[in-house]
Each structure stands twice: as C-alpha cells, then as structure tokens.
Amino acid sequence: MTTSATLPVVTPEMQRKTLIGAVAGNLVEFLDFALYGLLASVISRIFFPQDAPLTALLSVLLLYASSFLVRPIGGIVLGLAGDRWGRRSVLMITITGMSVVTGLTALLPTYAQAGTTATVLLVICRLIQGFFAGGEYATATDYIVENSDQKRRAFRASFSPIGAYIGTVIAVGLYTLLSSWITAAQMEVWGWRVLFAIGFPLGLVGLLIRRKLDESPEFRAVERERVEKRLNPPTIAEVICSQWKNMLIFMSILMSHTLPNYLILGFFATYLTTFVGLAKPDAAIAVLVSQFVLIFSTLLHGYLSDIVGRKRWLMLGCVLVIPAMFFAFTYAEHGTLSSAIIAAVVPVMIFPMVTSGMTISLVDMFPADMRASAGAMAYNTGTALFGGTAPLIGAALIGWSGSAFTLVYYVAAVAIVSFISIGLWFKYPRKTATQIVGAAQAMPLQQRVESTSKSQ
C-alpha cells in the first residue's frame, strides 16, 4: 500500500522548483489565450471578410470557443499519458506544443494575402493550441500539490492559477505598451505578429526550467506499486467508471470559477470597446489592473480556504459572485477609465473564493493513479462548456438584448447550480490526499467504483 510513510520527503527546495516549473507552463498557456482575446477585433479584420463586422467578431469568438472544445480531447490523451509516464513528461510536451503554436501564429498570412487559406490556418493553430492546453493546467496542479507537504494545501495549489494570471498580465501589459507606441493601422499590419512571436522565447525559457524538474514523489510511489503488484495504468474506461461522479461534482464547482474568470479575462476588454465605447488602451489598462489584483486575491482566498474550510468558502463564493458580476457589467457602462478599472477589479476579488476550493479539489477528489486523466477530463470539459464559450455567449446575449442584464442572469443561473451541488454532494475528504491515495490504490477496480458511489 502507498502510504505517507513510503513517500519520499518533500523538501522546501523541491517545492520552490515545482512552483516555478508549474507556473512557467500556465503562463505560456494563458499568454496565448489572453492575446487572442485582446486582439479579437484585430483578428476579425485581418483573418475574416469584412462584409459584416459583427459577424466577423462573433466568428473570432466562436473560434476562441472551438479551441476550448478540443481541450477535453487533449485532456484525455495527455491525462492518460500523465498517469502512465508521469507528470513531468506531460509538462514537457505541453509547454513545447503551446509555445510553438503561439509563435507560429505570428507567421500566418492574412485574409488579404491568402484568402480562406489564412482563416483555415488560424483555425488549425487554435485547435492544436487547445489540444496541448488540455494537458497543462490539471497536470501542473497535480504536480504542485504532489510535491508539497500537507500544510496549507489550498494555498499551494493556488499557485497554479497564479501562473495563468501572470501570463495574462504579461499579455495585457505588452498589448497596452505596444498600443501606446503604434497606431491602430500598424497593429493590424505587424503589431499583432510581434505579440504572438513572444511565445517562442517564453516557451524556450519554460522548457529549460522544466527540464530540471524531477518526477513527483506520489507518482514515483504509484510506479513502484505497479511494478510490485504487476498493475497496469488505468484505461479511459476504468477512469470514467470509477470517477464519473466525482468528475461531475468537480465540474459543478468549476463552472462558477471559469465563467466569471473568462468573462473578465477573455471578454471584458471586448465588451468595454465594442459595447461601451471605451478606447482600446483604456480597456486594456482596466483588465491589466484587475489581473494584478487577481494574483493577490487568489493567494489570499487559497490561504483563507485552508482556514475557513473548503465547503463554506466555496458556497459563499457562489453567492457573492452574482452581485459582483452584476456590478462589473453595469458600472462599466459609465464609460470612463476609472469606472472600467473599478468594474474589472470587483469580481476578481470575489470569484477566487471558488477558484481556491476548485483547484485543490482537482487533486484531492481523485486517486493518484488516475488523477491526471480524471482531473484533466473534468477540468477541460467544464472549461470548454463554460469558459471557452463565455466570450461568445456574452457578446451574443448583449448583442441580442442590448443589455448586460441577460449576461448577469446567465452567471446567476450557473452560480445557483454550483451552490446547490456543493451543498448536496460535495464532501471534502477528512484524510490527507496521500492517505486517500494509498487506500484507493489498494482496492481492486470494482471495489473502488462501489466505494466511490457510497462516499458521495
């Protein structure tokens, strides 16, 4: 049996290396998605025909969503690889794939140069990016927590989304800086290429950092147990049969994080410029400030989640996210830089209450021998349904109704479902994750399935 007694000791140096390595990949992933969101209006003009500008913008946002729809496929393939060959191997693959695709986007021809071929190439890049991203977040989170001690687990897990937010800050910062130096016409000619080309050097640095990482102690323990007991890595059927209920519960938590997160990250700048009429540099500044605040609020709520308790903090977050998002989209209508900043900051101080519990649950709700695959499938499916579609649904709802209220109603409906699900079915384990790993892996598959069903 794999117990805490047989796991290697996790040193502070290992934890520091782990955090830096995990943050590097999430940084590259969200740098790309943030750039795509910020450049949505530019991309709509250079990769799509301009017969109907709103249709072109919706096409860009639909493509944004489609890249997320590929994520579950990447989560399945790369998650199974993470449970078979280790977390480190997958993290090397994901950062290489994501950074190369981001850089290659800068080299694509425009619609004026290649017609529909340019559009097709952009679609291919977005889909490949989504595939590699499908293996990044969940695996990086597993790697962080599996290389950490048992103290302040939610706080340590919070460093996984921190990497994403740092990537967003870099993207928004570079976009704002470049926008202040060049004209809108220059941005459409070559400025967007400069921004996407950043993926090459950042990916190289991240790859060099991850090459120095060791495999996580928990996965090494899983490997030893497989050798001793002649066990095979789990198949996708075994993962789904034994973890389907936990996966559904996890997705019900995730959606109240990912919907507001991507509405602010991927849509709010477009909302400010397209529907409110704010200047693009001002919209970028508002999102940039919100991302700085989000970094610190995420760590704070991770710390508080360890103290207050997962379930209480999650349920409170589901309640408060509704008025926070209502305030954001209504107060932004004042149309000034200060109102945009305040509107963007308020929700990022609230929805990390859900982020903190969601992120650590990505690790603790699933046993170590199938954690990467089960977590990646659940995370990426939920993110595709509620995160990747957020900008598209947001633009469509506001465009259809002429009011942000319809979008807030959507957020409220999602938060209510999360609140009910957490209240009825979320049972945070009293034992540490390491103890659960040992108990779960010692069971035959059928017994594990029955145990999972009873515990929920």
N, C-alpha and C positions, 0 to 999 in steps of 0.2 A: 504493500500500500504506500502511496506517496503522501507523506505527512510533512509537517513543518520541520520535523526533526531531521529528515533526509534531504531537505532542500539546502543548497549552498547558502552561505551567509551573504547577504546583500550589504555591500559597503557603501559609505557616502560617496566615494569616488565613482562607483558603478552607477549610482543614482544620478550623479551630475552628468556623466557621459550619456546616460539614457535619455535624460530630458533634452539635452542639446541635439542628439541624433533624431529624436522623435519630432521635435519642433521643426527641424530643417525640412522634413518632407511635407508636413501640413502647411508650412509656409509657402512652398512652391505650388502646392495644390490650390490654395485659396488666392495666391497672387494671380494665377491664371483666371480663375472664375471671377475675381473682383475686376480685373482689367476688362474682361468680356462684358460685364455688367455696366461698367463706367463708359465703355466705348460703344454701347448698344446703338445709340443714334448714329454714330460714325459708321459702324459696321453695316447698318441698314442702308446707308447711302453708297457704300463702296462695294458691297457684295450682292446687292439686290437691285432690280429695276425700280425706278422711281415714279412709276405711273400713279401709285397710291402710297404716299409716305407712311401713313398709319399702318397700312397692311405690311409694308416692308419692316417697320419696327416690330410689329407683332410676329413676323416671321423670324426675326432675330431672337426674340424672347422665346419663341417656340423651339428654336434650335438650342437655346440655352437649356430649356427643359428636356429636350431629347438627349442631351449629353448625360443628364442625370438618370434617364431611363435605362441607359446602358450600365449604370453603376451596379445594379444588382447582379448582372452577369459577371462583371469584374469581381464583385464581392464573393460570388460562388467559386469562381476559378481560383482567384488569388487567396481567398479564405481557406479553401481546401489545401492549397499549397502551403499556407502558413501552419496548418495543423499537421501536415505531412513532413515538410522540410524545415520548418522553423520560422519564427517571426522575422529574424534578421534577413533571411534570404528574400522574403517578400518585400521588405522595406527597401532593399537594394533595387529590386525590379521596379517598384512603383516610382521612386524618385527619378530613376533614369528615364522611364517612359514618359512621365508627366513633363519633365523639363525639356526633353527633346521635342515633344509635340508643341509645347508653348513656344519654343524657339522657332520651329518650322512654320508656325502660323505667321510669323513676321515675313516669311519669304513667299507667301502666297500671292498669285496675281489677283487683280481686282476684276470686278464685273466688266468694267470698261475695257480691260485688256484681254480677258478670256471668256467673257460671257458666262453662261451657266456652268462652264467648267470650273470657274473660280468658286461659285456657290457650292458645287459638289465637293471640291477640295476642302472648303471650310467645314462642311458637314462631316466629312471623314475625320478631320482633325479633332472636331468636338467630340465625336463618338469614341475615338481612340483615347482621348483625354479622359472621358468619363469612365472608360474601362479600367485604366490604371488607377484613377482616383478611387474606384470601388474597393481597392485593396489597401488604401493608405490609412484612413482615419481609424478604423476599428483595430487594425493591426498595430498601429502606433500606440493607441491607447492600451491595448493588451501589453505591449512591450514595456510601457512606462510602469504600469502597476505591477507586473510580474517581476520587475527589477527594483521594486520598492519594499520597504518594511511595512508592517501592518498598522502603522500610526498615520493618521491624517490622510486616509486613502482617497477621499473625495478631493481634497486639496491637491494632492499629487496628480490625480487623474485630470484635474482642471488644466494642467499644462498642455494637454493635447489640443484642446480648442484654442489655447493661447497662441500656439504656432499658426493656426489658421488666421487669427486676428492680426498677428504681426504681419503675415503675408498681405492681408487686406490693407493695413496701414502703409506698407511699402508701396502697394499698387496705387492707393489713393494719393499718397504723397508724391510719387513720381508723376502721376497724371496731373495733379494740381500744379506742380512745378513746371512741367513741360507746357501745360496750357497757358501759363503766365508768360512764357518765353516766345511762343509761336502763335500764329493766327489759326483760326478755325480751318481755313483752307489748307494750311500746311499740315495740320493734324490729320486731315483726310488724305493728304498726299504721302507723307512719310512719317509723321509723328507716331501714328499707331504702330508702325513697324518697329520703331525704337523701343516702345514699351513692351511688346511681346518678345523682342530679342533678349530682354533681361533674363528670360528663362534659361538660356544657355549657361551663363556664368553662375547663376544661383544654383542651378542643378548640379553643376560640377563641384561647387563647394559642399553642397549637401551630400553628394555621393562620397567625397573624400572623408567627410565626418562619419558617415555610416559604415565605411569600410573598417573603421577602428572599433566598431561595436562588437560585443560578444553576444552569444545567444542567451536568452533569458533563463534564469535558474529553473523556473517552473516547467518550461518546455524541455529542458535537459532532463528533468526528472521524469517527464512523460516519456521521453525517448528511452530512458533506462528501463522503465516499467514495460514498455512494449517489447523490448529485447528479452527481458526476464520472463515475461508471460506469453511471448510469441503472439502479441496482439497486432492487428493491422490498423492503420489510420482509418478514421471514420469515413464512410461514404456520404454522399449528399442525402441519400435516403435515410441513413441512420441519424444524421444530424436533424433532419426535419421531423422524423418520427419521435425522437426523444425530446426535442427542444421547441416544437411548434408553439406551444402555449406560452412559454417564456418569450419567444420571439414576438408574438402578437402583443403581449403586455408591454414589452420594451418599446414597440413601435407606437403604442398608445401614449407612452411618455414622451418619446422623441418628437412627435408632431407638434407639441406645444413649445418645443425649443426651435425646431427647424423652420417652422412657418414664420414666426416673427423675426428670426435671425436672417432669413433670406429676403424677407420684405425690406429690411433695413440695409442689408449687405448688397443685394442684387437688384433692388427695385427703387429704393428711396431716392437715389440721385436722379433716376429717370422720371420719377413722379414729380420731383421738385422742378426739373427743367421743362418737362413736357406738359404737365397739367397745372402747375402753379405758376410757371413762367420765370423761375429764378435763373440767373446766369449760371452757366456750367461751372466756372471756377468756384462760385459761392456754394453750389450744391456739393461739389467735391470737398470743400473745406468742412461743411457740416458733417458729412459722412466720416471724414478723417478724424475730426474731434470725437465723434461717437465711438470710433474704433479704439482710440486711446483710452477712453473711459471704460469700454467693454473689456479691455485687457485686465484692468484692475478690479472691476466688478465681478468678473468670472472667478478670479482667485479668491476674492472676499467671500463669495457665495459658496465656493468649494470648502473654504475654512468653516463657514457657518453650518454647512450641511453636515460636517463631521460632529459639530457640537449639538445642534438642534435635533438632528435626525433626518434621514432621507425622506420619509413619507410626509412628515409635516411640512418640510421646506418645499417639496415638490407640489403639494396641494395648494399651499399658499401662493406659490409662483403661478400656478394655473389661474388662480382667482385674480391676481394683480395684473397679469399680462393684458387682460381685456381693457381696463381703463387706460393703461399705459399706451397701447396701440391706438386707442381712440384719440387720446390726447395728441399723439405724434402726427397723425394724418389730418387732424382738424386744425391744430395750432400752426402747422406748416403753411396753411393757406394764407397767413398774414403776408407771405411773400418777401420777407426780409432775411438777411443773413442771420441775424440774431434769433429770429423765430425758427429758422431752419435748424440751427445748432441745438437749440433747446428741444425742439421736436424730435431730433435724432438721438439726443442723449437720454431722454427719459426712458424709453423702452429698453435700452441696453443696460440700464441699471436694474431692470426687473427680470427679464426673461432668463438671465443666467441662474436664477433660482432653480429653474428647471434644468438648465444645462448641467449644473453640478451633479445633481442626482442621476441624470440620464447617463453622463459619461462614466461614472463609476459603476453604474448598473450594467453597462456594456461589458464589463469584466466579470462582475460578481454574480450575474444571473446565469452564466454559462460555465460548465466544467472545462478545465484547461485543455483536455484532449480534443475538444471540438469548439473551443472558444472563438478562435479566429474565424471559422466558417459560419457558425451560428450568429455571432455578433455582426459580421460583415453583411450577411444576408438581411438581417433585421434592420441594421442601420441604413444600408443603402436603399432598401425598398422603401422605408419610411421617408428618407431624404428625397428620393425620386418623386414620391407621391405628393409630399407637402413642401419640400424645399425647392426642388428644381422647377416646379410648376408655379411657385409663388409670384415671380415677376409677370409671367404670362397671365395668370388669373387676376392679379392685381390690376394690370393695365386693361384687361378685358372688362372687369367689373366696373372700374371707374369710367372707362370709355363708354360703356353701355348705359350706366345710370347717371353719369355726370356728377357723382358724389362719392366721397371716400367712405361714407357710412356703410355701403354694401360690402366693402372690403373688411371693415371692422366687424360686421356681422359674421363673416366667414371665420375670422380669427376667434371670435367668441364661441362659435359652434365647435371649433376644434378644441379650444381650451376646456369647454364643458365636458366633452367626451373624455379628455385626458383626466380631468378631475374625478369623474365617476369611475373610470377604470382603475386609477391609482387607489381610490378609496375602497373599492371592492376586491381587487385582485392582486395588488402589489404587496408582496410580503418580503421585506428585506431580510436576508439571512442573518441570523444572530452569530453564527460561526464565521471565522475568517475565511477568506477565499481559499487559502491554502488547505484548510481543513476540509472544505467542501470538495475541493479537487480530489483529495485523497479518497474521500468517501464515495464520490461519484465514479471515479475510475475503477474502484474495486468492484463495482457492480457489473454483472452481465448487462447487455444492452436492454433486454426485455424488462429486467428488474428496474433499470434506470428510468425507462419510459413510465412504468407504473408509479415509481416514486415521484417523478416529476408531476404527474397528474394529481396525485394525492396532496402534494405540498402546496399546490395552487388552489 
